[in-house]
Amino acid sequence: MDINVARNFAAALAIGLGAIGPGIGMGILGSKAMEAIGRNPEATGQIQTNMILGFAFTEAIAIYALVVALIIKFV
Amino acid sequence: MLKRLLTVRNLIILVAIVALFVISGLLGLGAYKPVVELAAPVVFHIGPFSVTNAIFCAWLAMLLLIIVSWLATRRMPKNLEAASNTDLVPKGIQNVMETIIEVVYDLVKDIAGPKVSKFFPIVMTIFLFVLVSNWFDVLPGFGTIGKLEHPTEEMATNGYIAKGAILTSQPAASPQEGYVMVSLFRPPSTDLNFTLGLAIISVGLSWYFGIRAQGASFFKQFLDVSAFKKGPMGVVQNFAGLLEFVGQFTRIISFSFRLFGNIFAGEVLLAVMAFLIPYIASLPFYGLEVFVGFIQAVVFMMLTLVFFVTATMGHGSEEHQ
């Protein structure tokens, strides 16, 4: 297999498979946050702040996968 | 409802957009396939010091922040006790900056409690610097104004034909004829050096605050020799402490890559979208970039703050007694 073909495959697989986990994780996080807001609408502000914090951590994993894909493709 | 939309102003805007398409088609202008460089390229030299475009834009961001803060504070009375109440009312840019500072101060006070006056200056500085660097990405001119150069070996492209100072989208036949644009402006957060520096400062300062608040017992969270006496739980605790120590270094990597990956990917996305359908396809992505830039600045600030607070609060409070 030509090196450029392999590179394209590798970049696509890296970001494609790497986004599955964080996607599921952020979905779970969001749904639990919605549940919590539904139970206790007064605490919405605090729940939102912590939810954004949680989003940042899980999204970072997807960003690592994206950086690896970019490095494979462009460096 | 259609009648309400067809005002004269809207028709003029529509005609202007169509004219833009037609004129750029006639002149042969086009968006070329973007050349993505992970490392920021050098654009000019000051003596022996080579300046990359990300460093240049970091200086621009600092200049902008300094000018805004000078403008916001020049009407403040010097002697706050002696000023009358009407003198103290803020106007204009001072009002805007005071609103921003008040919102962030409340947020920091929520998380930090009594230590807010120690943490607030550095956290606010990090927030403003990262926010300005991220929002530079959506300004016009970033990624489009630059120097034309012949493509180097590693770019794997022949470049495009340049008409005078404007690069068209017709591919050239050889690297000697074609040109590639090296952008003069690039948001500083797309350079891994910038984000790595900020991450090292954040984590280093959390160690500094922790040692200043707790003294030498700051290191007890990593290696607790006295816990060995308590039996097998001591071994587990020390192992957890070792993992915690390694975790401090992975924090540096995680901070820097989170910011770098988000903003760099956003820049590449904008360039590729502009290449696919010019003028139109990048519009929703500009909105996304504004949002993502703001969120990443907030997240960097809040994570830094949370690490400061846990370092000074001490892990002794979570020990099983």
HADDOCK unambig.tbl for C-alpha pairs under 7 A between the chains (distance, minus, plus):
assign (segid A and resid 53 and name CA) (segid B and resid 299 and name CA) 6.54 0.50 0.50
assign (segid A and resid 56 and name CA) (segid B and resid 299 and name CA) 6.55 0.50 0.50
assign (segid A and resid 60 and name CA) (segid B and resid 258 and name CA) 5.13 0.50 0.50
assign (segid A and resid 63 and name CA) (segid B and resid 258 and name CA) 6.25 0.50 0.50
assign (segid A and resid 63 and name CA) (segid B and resid 261 and name CA) 5.48 0.50 0.50
assign (segid A and resid 63 and name CA) (segid B and resid 262 and name CA) 6.63 0.50 0.50
assign (segid A and resid 64 and name CA) (segid B and resid 257 and name CA) 6.74 0.50 0.50
assign (segid A and resid 67 and name CA) (segid B and resid 261 and name CA) 5.88 0.50 0.50
assign (segid A and resid 74 and name CA) (segid B and resid 36 and name CA) 6.76 0.50 0.50
assign (segid A and resid 74 and name CA) (segid B and resid 37 and name CA) 6.96 0.50 0.50
